[in-house]
Amino acid sequence: MNTRTFVPAVLSAVLLSTPVLAAGNYGNRLATNPYTQKAAAMTQAEKCTDLEKQFDAAIKTHETAAKVNEAKAMRTEGGKLCAGGKQAEGIVKLEQALKDLGVEVKS
């Protein structure tokens, strides 16, 4: 095949196939991804549990934080509020406990 016709033909095929390959419906994959749906549909009780787990993991590496005792007290109080059906108040306490440790709260 002649180089003058082969190179433009290959380039045209590559350029025309790029939009087709890029349109792989990534939006639909995200919409059906259970991890993204769970984050959007997390209940307050699940949020409490998630924050408690975050704190329990973070305390192991932040035991020397300036407000570690206050953070532990807030964690205990937040856990009790969550268990007692006052999840909104418990979430506030647990988030504050994580902030006292100097940890960014993960949603």
C-alpha positions as CSV (number, residue, x, y, z in Angstrom):
1,M,0.0,0.0,0.0
2,N,1.2,3.5,-0.7
3,T,2.5,5.4,2.3
4,R,0.7,8.6,1.2
5,T,-2.7,6.8,1.5
6,F,-1.8,4.4,4.3
7,V,-0.8,7.0,7.0
8,P,-3.8,9.3,6.5
9,A,-6.1,6.3,6.6
10,V,-4.6,5.0,9.9
11,L,-4.7,8.5,11.4
12,S,-8.3,9.0,10.4
13,A,-9.3,5.6,11.9
14,V,-7.6,6.5,15.2
15,L,-9.2,10.0,15.3
16,L,-12.6,8.7,14.5
17,S,-12.4,5.8,17.0
18,T,-11.4,8.0,20.0
19,P,-14.8,9.5,20.7
20,V,-16.4,6.0,20.3
21,L,-14.0,4.6,22.9
22,A,-14.4,7.6,25.2
23,A,-18.1,7.3,25.3
24,G,-18.1,4.2,27.4
25,N,-21.0,5.4,29.6
26,Y,-18.8,6.1,32.6
27,G,-21.7,8.1,34.1
28,N,-23.9,5.0,34.1
29,R,-21.1,2.9,35.7
30,L,-20.9,5.4,38.5
31,A,-24.6,5.5,39.0
32,T,-24.7,1.7,39.4
33,N,-21.6,1.5,41.6
34,P,-22.7,0.4,45.1
35,Y,-19.9,2.3,46.8
36,T,-21.1,5.7,45.4
37,Q,-24.7,4.8,46.1
38,K,-23.9,3.9,49.7
39,A,-22.2,7.2,50.3
40,A,-25.2,9.1,49.1
41,A,-27.7,6.9,51.0
42,M,-25.9,6.6,54.3
43,T,-28.2,6.9,57.2
44,Q,-27.3,8.7,60.4
45,A,-26.8,5.4,62.2
46,E,-24.3,4.3,59.5
47,K,-22.6,7.6,59.7
48,C,-22.2,7.1,63.5
49,T,-20.7,3.7,62.9
50,D,-18.4,5.0,60.2
51,L,-17.1,7.9,62.4
52,E,-16.6,5.6,65.3
53,K,-14.4,3.3,63.1
54,Q,-12.5,6.3,61.8
55,F,-11.8,7.4,65.3
56,D,-10.8,4.0,66.5
57,A,-8.3,3.7,63.6
58,A,-7.0,7.2,64.0
59,I,-6.4,7.0,67.8
60,K,-3.7,4.4,67.2
61,T,-1.5,6.8,65.3
62,H,-2.5,10.0,67.1
63,E,-2.0,9.0,70.8
64,T,0.3,12.0,71.3
65,A,-2.2,14.6,70.0
66,A,-2.6,17.7,72.2
67,K,-6.3,17.1,72.9
68,V,-6.2,13.3,73.0
69,N,-8.0,13.1,76.4
70,E,-10.8,15.4,75.2
71,A,-11.0,13.5,72.0
72,K,-11.5,10.2,73.8
73,A,-14.2,11.7,76.0
74,M,-16.0,13.1,72.9
75,R,-15.7,9.7,71.3
76,T,-17.3,8.0,74.3
77,E,-20.0,10.6,74.6
78,G,-20.7,10.5,70.8
79,G,-20.9,6.7,70.9
80,K,-23.4,6.8,73.7
81,L,-25.6,9.4,71.9
82,C,-25.5,7.3,68.7
83,A,-26.5,4.2,70.6
84,G,-29.2,6.0,72.5
85,G,-31.0,7.1,69.3
86,K,-29.6,10.6,69.2
87,Q,-27.5,10.1,66.1
88,A,-27.4,13.8,65.0
89,E,-25.9,14.8,68.3
90,G,-23.6,11.8,68.3
91,I,-22.3,12.6,64.8
92,V,-21.4,16.2,66.0
93,K,-19.4,14.8,69.0
94,L,-17.6,12.2,66.9
95,E,-16.6,14.7,64.2
96,Q,-15.3,17.0,67.0
97,A,-13.4,14.1,68.5
98,L,-11.7,13.4,65.1
99,K,-10.9,17.1,64.7
100,D,-9.4,17.2,68.2
101,L,-7.0,14.4,67.1
102,G,-6.1,16.5,64.0
103,V,-7.7,14.1,61.6
104,E,-9.8,15.1,58.6
105,V,-13.3,13.6,58.7
106,K,-14.0,11.3,55.8
107,S,-17.5,11.4,54.6
